[in-house]
Amino acid sequence: MKQPVRFVPAMRFPFTFMGILSIALGVWIGTYVLLHPTRDPIVLALEILPAGALLLFGGSLLYRRLRAGSSA
């Protein structure tokens, strides 16, 4: 039986890029909060929580990549 034509090899999810982008966005949000302080604690929490989540997500992805190497 003939093999189907594949123009693109098997694609892997770009987890390393996702990790780097998440960390960059988390740092960007954190820098914005430091440069533009607010007095409202609810608004501050709504700014800090996503930044922390992005940093944790990106850090976990990059940690997995560094531990497993290029094979994972």
Beta strands, then each sheet from edge to edge (+ up, - down):
end
